[in-house]
Amino acid sequence: MKTEFLKALGLEQETINKIMEENGKDVNAEKEKTRKAEGERDNYKTQLDTVNTKLEEFEGVDVKDLQGQITKLQGDLKAKEDECAAKEAERVFTDSVKTAIKAAGGRNEKAVIAMLDMESLKGSKNQSEDIKKALEDVKKSDGYLFGADEPINNQVGSLGGGSGTDADSMVSLRAAMGLPEKN
């Protein structure tokens, strides 16, 4: 709206100034809305350019090939996990057999293990009982692989009651070690 238009209508200058002031407020408010909308537009344009640039990086990438590679890698990972679990189960089984052999008094673990049917023991539902039973069977058939249950009859020290007193034996013992007779 122009001042000349309002003068042509026969309005006084003071009225025209008030109308122009009010019109200026409306115009400024609309200019602010326009500036804000242009700022948002520029922001969206920048974002669009960024996204387009990133999309160009993926140009020529075969998605099906990537999915195939992911599936293959997941399969490889599962196979490795299964392999590790099998090795751990084998280690636990072997350790339990070795522990049982020691508890049974086995002299040579390798020799005793060679006498056992390890595959059937692995597949057993109650491994600890079956291992004990198999060790008892080996002990019956090949007892030389196990230590004797009876106490050792070869005494190494003095039984007492020999000639001389305890004090004399201590003095001679200290002298043999090169120590003085008394503490």
C-alpha positions in Angstrom: 0.0 0.0 0.0 1.3 3.4 -0.9 0.8 6.8 0.8 -0.4 8.3 -2.5 -3.3 5.8 -2.7 -4.5 6.9 0.8 -4.1 10.6 0.0 -6.3 10.1 -3.1 -9.0 8.7 -0.8 -9.0 12.0 1.0 -7.5 10.9 4.3 -5.6 13.1 6.6 -1.8 12.7 7.0 -2.1 11.6 10.6 -4.5 8.8 9.7 -2.3 7.9 6.7 0.7 7.6 9.1 -1.2 5.4 11.5 -2.4 3.1 8.7 1.1 3.0 7.2 2.6 2.1 10.6 0.1 -0.7 11.1 0.7 -1.9 7.6 4.5 -1.8 8.2 4.0 -4.1 11.2 2.1 -6.7 9.1 4.7 -6.4 6.3 7.6 -6.9 8.7 5.9 -9.9 10.3 5.5 -11.5 6.8 9.1 -10.7 5.9 10.3 -12.4 9.1 8.2 -15.5 8.2 9.7 -15.5 4.8 13.3 -15.2 6.2 12.6 -18.1 8.5 11.1 -20.2 5.7 14.2 -19.4 3.5 16.5 -20.5 6.3 14.7 -23.8 6.7 14.7 -24.3 3.0 18.5 -23.7 2.9 19.0 -26.1 5.8 16.9 -28.8 4.0 18.9 -28.2 0.8 22.2 -28.7 2.7 20.9 -31.9 4.2 19.7 -33.2 0.8 23.1 -32.5 -0.7 24.8 -34.4 2.2 22.5 -37.4 1.8 23.0 -37.4 -2.0 26.8 -37.3 -1.5 26.6 -40.3 0.9 24.3 -42.2 -1.5 26.8 -41.7 -4.3 29.4 -43.5 -2.1 27.1 -46.6 -2.3 26.7 -46.4 -6.0 27.7 -49.6 -7.7 27.5 -51.6 -4.4 25.8 -55.0 -4.9 23.4 -55.4 -1.9 22.8 -59.1 -2.6 26.5 -59.7 -2.7 26.9 -58.0 0.7 24.1 -60.0 2.2 25.7 -63.2 0.9 29.0 -62.2 2.5 27.3 -61.5 5.8 25.5 -64.8 5.7 28.8 -66.6 4.9 30.6 -64.8 7.7 27.8 -65.6 10.2 28.1 -69.3 9.1 31.9 -69.2 9.6 31.4 -67.6 13.0 28.9 -70.3 14.0 31.3 -73.0 12.8 34.2 -71.6 14.9 31.9 -71.4 17.9 30.9 -75.0 17.4 34.6 -76.0 17.0 35.6 -74.2 20.2 32.7 -75.8 22.1 33.7 -79.2 20.9 37.3 -78.6 21.9 36.2 -77.4 25.3 34.0 -80.5 25.8 36.9 -82.7 24.7 39.2 -81.0 27.2 36.7 -81.3 30.1 36.2 -85.0 29.2 40.0 -85.7 29.1 40.5 -83.8 32.4 37.8 -85.9 34.1 39.3 -89.1 32.8 42.8 -88.1 34.0 41.4 -87.1 37.4 39.7 -90.4 37.7 42.9 -92.3 36.7 44.8 -90.4 39.4 42.1 -91.2 42.0 42.2 -94.9 41.0 46.0 -94.9 41.6 47.1 -95.1 37.9 50.8 -95.0 37.4 50.8 -93.9 33.8 47.9 -91.9 32.4 48.7 -92.5 28.7 48.9 -96.3 29.2 45.7 -96.4 31.1 43.9 -94.2 28.6 45.1 -96.5 25.8 43.3 -99.4 27.6 40.0 -97.4 27.7 37.3 -97.2 25.0 37.3 -93.4 24.9 34.7 -93.0 22.2 32.1 -95.0 24.1 32.9 -93.2 27.3 32.4 -89.8 25.5 29.0 -90.9 24.3 28.0 -92.2 27.7 25.1 -90.5 29.5 26.6 -91.0 33.0 30.3 -90.4 32.2 31.7 -90.3 35.7 30.2 -93.7 36.7 31.1 -95.3 33.4 34.7 -94.0 33.7 35.0 -95.5 37.2 33.6 -98.8 36.0 36.0 -98.9 33.0 38.9 -98.1 35.3 37.9 -100.9 37.6 37.8 -103.3 34.6 41.3 -102.2 33.5 42.6 -102.5 37.1 41.3 -106.1 37.1 42.8 -107.0 33.8 46.0 -104.9 33.9 46.7 -104.3 37.6 50.4 -103.4 36.9 49.2 -100.1 35.6 48.0 -99.1 39.0 49.7 -98.7 42.4 49.2 -101.2 45.1 46.5 -100.4 47.7 48.5 -102.0 50.6 50.9 -99.9 52.7 54.6 -99.9 51.9 56.5 -102.4 54.1 60.0 -100.9 53.5 60.7 -98.9 56.6 63.3 -96.2 56.2 63.8 -94.9 59.7 64.6 -96.3 63.2 61.8 -98.0 65.0 63.3 -97.1 68.3 64.4 -99.7 70.9 67.9 -99.9 69.3 71.1 -99.5 71.2 71.6 -96.0 72.5 69.2 -93.4 73.8 67.4 -90.7 71.9 69.9 -88.1 73.2 72.8 -90.1 71.9 71.2 -90.4 68.5 70.5 -86.7 68.4 74.1 -85.9 69.3 75.4 -88.2 66.5 72.9 -86.8 64.1 73.9 -83.2 64.8 77.6 -84.1 64.5 76.9 -85.7 61.1 75.4 -82.5 60.0 78.2 -80.4 61.3 76.2 -78.8 64.1 77.2 -78.3 67.7 76.0 -80.9 70.2 73.5 -78.7 71.9 70.9 -76.2 70.7 
